[in-house]
Amino acid sequence: MLEIEKPELTAIATFSGTHADIAVDCINAGSNVIIEKPIALSIADADRIIEAEKKKGVTVCANHQNRFNNSVQHMRRALLAGRFGRLFYGTASIRWSRDEGYYRSADWRGTWEQDGGALMNQCIHAIDLLRWMMGDEVTEVAGYTDNMKHPYIECEDFGAALLRFKNGSYGLIDGTVNLNGRDYEETLTVFGETGYAKLGGTCVNKIDDWHFDDGDETESIIQATVGENPPNVYGFGHKSLYADVIEAVRTGRKPYIDSQAGKRALETVLAIYKSASEGKPVKLPLDSCSTLDFKGRFHG
């Protein structure tokens, strides 16, 4: 395809362990790329992508499409306007269901080599949003992971973590695929000195709470006008993300969600894995870490 079609833009939506090699091949061939989350499964592979991108001068986007949700964009505007004041802490909760049929449907699912567990696959969107909203610069992570319900996969089906940010705020994460029978919720909450807001729904697609000292908006009106009702947890963000990348390619600007954003989301999950495995907090940035470092973690 790269030799014959010479695509201007390639979307990489293969299983996660193949993302990096395919991305580097595409970049080296001169193609711009959109890489489905996670951007890679190791810090080294994320750095390979970023280095190739710099060398070839192409556009690389990490597909964290929930950043384009109406509710998320509304929260981001409030944040950039300073309406939260000093940030205290934020929370990301992902409470979904993935049954045995899901994992048996493809042999790469739930493996350290090609996938990772609930945090890497299902929860990384909310983890990306939490880090983005709270200032991006994480200095320390303390995490726990477990396999509580899915003995036929290698990785975690539950994870929880505390993040410390450089700006003095904190982040709390809990994520699982152990709910019985349905996807319950994905929520993002930000608490600041002069306001707080909670996004909810199955994929942070609605505004559940909206309170600010400036009183500029009525919560009920915001809830009615900003919320979306997507048919599944994938939401409506892909269309906006693709449009953004196409414009970025045409104009030469950076995409809204760049490769560094993809690396930061990946780094956060890997830091939780590392902390859980070592039984102690870990400092960021991570110089090196891979999902392969945790083979045998639950089924040694």
Order of alpha helices (4+ residues) and beta strands (2+ residues): beta-alpha-beta-alpha-beta-alpha-beta-alpha-alpha-alpha-beta-beta-beta-beta-beta-beta-alpha-alpha-alpha-beta
